[in-house]
């Protein structure tokens, strides 16, 4: 399992970066497991990725030798913990080419990161205008003030974490929620862009790579329109940052969010990146320790970002381990990971096309899509598909994938999803296809 076979339709380039997949797999202890007497075939990395020893060792080492709270103590352990925590922030800033390390806010996941932005809008909208007597000096920037007549734009292919916070925001403020529809081919329908994103739009929040359709959205045209009307742009990069190079300057977003557990790091750690001047203009969302400048019984003033948005004791060890995951992925090379998954996806699309009665949702070509493929197998319920596959050691996800509007769009209650990562092999895809043939035999 040191390489994958390149499908005949894929171009072959001599300068494509590659790595030894077998060597990478040896770093992941869980991949040696057996499930129901079969070697584990893990095809659920869009849900959560596995963790290499290099990350697990850093996590254990931190708790064993450097455990202390951060930004609170002058003793040795506190200093070590703070240096490791802030060192991880610097690694992540470099990983996404953030202009400033202070633009990286640690959260517990992408969901919390999106909610921070949404609640910043809410808090700013509830405060008096900056010119009003006694108004606070923070959080009154007009870009974050939202009310009746204003609009928030998302898309039909969003994860629930990029739908529900904006629904709640619009309910609180009286603003209107609008969205891009999805085409039959699983692409964003941008035909109504100029009518959808207008001078009434305050923020556009879009998924960069769909967790259910695998679609990678080309954002340049939307970004240009967002800039034209003076709105803000947030990209949900939960499924893209782990799988491809990310440059926040190149993408010209105002905010991006991603989560550690999908990129070889522990659960409970995520990132909100935002432009420095926007973070400085945003009011705090969580109140408590470490996010303050001064506190009196009458009022408080708040620290500069990122501390302003990191109230209380943060997920310290998890952040340090995320830094280790960034080191690990960088060592392999994000372009190499991206190309490996592109070839895997092409192979999987061809292989799945041989299964009678199988319907793929989303792009059916390996262009503008990632290694996440959702499908239906005839009239067999996805839960039944998943149970039979599990009996063969093949782990896939079944359900609505926290994207019920997408299932509704395609007229199905649920889907089966196979998703790939840097450690996935063509042999595992072959095992999926063989397993699906077994499913058909069970239910035919």
RADA-V600214 format. One record per residue. SS is DSSP state (@ for helix, = for strand, . for the rest). PHI is phi in whole degrees, 0 to 359 (none if undefined). Layout:
SS/PHI
SS/PHI
//
This chain:
./none
./268
./203
./240
./282
./275
./304
./300
./279
./271
./293
./246
./240
./286
./265
./287
./290
./224
./216
./275
@/295
@/297
@/294
@/296
@/300
./294
./280
./248
@/303
@/294
@/289
@/271
./290
=/248
=/236
./53
./81
=/241
=/298
./303
=/242
=/260
./236
=/223
./287
./291
./280
./202
./268
./276
./243
./283
@/305
@/300
@/277
@/300
@/294
@/296
@/299
@/295
@/298
@/298
@/294
@/286
@/235
./230
./291
./192
./280
./253
./59
./226
./235
./260
./286
@/300
@/297
@/297
@/294
@/297
@/296
@/296
@/296
@/292
@/296
@/288
@/295
@/296
@/299
@/295
@/298
@/291
@/302
@/293
@/299
./254
./58
./290
./299
./220
@/295
@/286
@/273
=/260
=/254
=/279
=/230
./268
./183
@/295
@/301
@/296
@/299
@/295
@/297
@/300
@/293
@/297
@/286
@/296
@/302
@/298
@/295
@/294
@/288
@/274
./277
./293
./300
./301
./276
./289
./302
./77
./291
./292
./276
./240
./75
./244
./300
@/299
@/295
@/253
./269
./226
./199
./306
./97
./274
=/224
=/243
=/240
=/232
=/221
./287
./262
./285
./295
@/305
@/292
@/248
./241
@/299
@/301
@/283
@/300
@/296
@/299
@/294
@/296
@/287
@/252
./85
./287
=/249
=/263
=/231
=/207
=/285
./282
=/243
./282
./299
./273
./85
./254
=/295
./271
./264
./298
./257
@/306
@/290
@/277
@/273
./257
./229
./296
./276
=/285
=/260
=/208
=/248
=/236
=/231
=/285
./279
=/229
./293
./283
./243
./261
./78
=/296
=/261
./278
./283
./259
@/301
@/293
@/294
@/300
@/300
@/290
@/301
@/294
@/297
@/265
./81
./269
=/253
=/231
=/244
=/245
=/276
./255
./303
./259
./252
./305
./290
./240
./207
./299
./233
./231
@/293
@/291
@/296
@/282
./55
./273
./265
=/220
=/227
=/229
=/203
=/228
@/289
@/290
@/265
./226
./76
./254
./291
./287
./86
./220
=/214
=/221
=/248
=/258
=/216
./301
@/306
@/289
@/285
@/300
@/293
@/274
./278
./287
./293
./249
./255
./254
./156
./290
./76
./260
=/253
=/260
=/221
=/223
./232
./291
./270
./195
=/230
=/242
=/240
./291
./289
./297
./276
@/303
@/305
@/252
./236
./292
./78
./289
./278
./283
@/293
@/299
@/295
@/294
@/299
@/292
@/297
@/300
@/293
@/296
@/298
@/301
@/296
@/295
@/296
@/297
@/283
./107
@/292
@/293
@/294
@/297
@/300
@/289
@/303
@/288
@/296
@/292
@/300
@/296
@/299
@/298
@/293
@/299
@/294
@/294
@/292
./295
./274
./274
./300
./79
=/270
=/242
=/269
=/260
./102
./303
./257
./235
./278
./235
./63
=/210
./251
./275
=/232
=/233
=/255
=/205
=/239
=/245
./55
./261
=/284
./294
@/305
@/297
@/292
@/301
@/297
@/291
@/294
@/299
@/298
@/297
./259
./86
=/265
=/259
./233
=/256
=/231
=/131
./263
./59
./54
./214
@/302
@/301
@/292
@/299
@/298
@/301
./258
./72
./231
./282
./196
=/222
=/261
=/232
=/249
=/222
./243
./210
./298
./260
./283
./236
@/294
@/299
@/290
@/294
@/300
@/297
@/297
@/297
@/298
@/296
@/293
@/296
@/293
@/302
@/299
@/294
@/294
@/252
./283
//
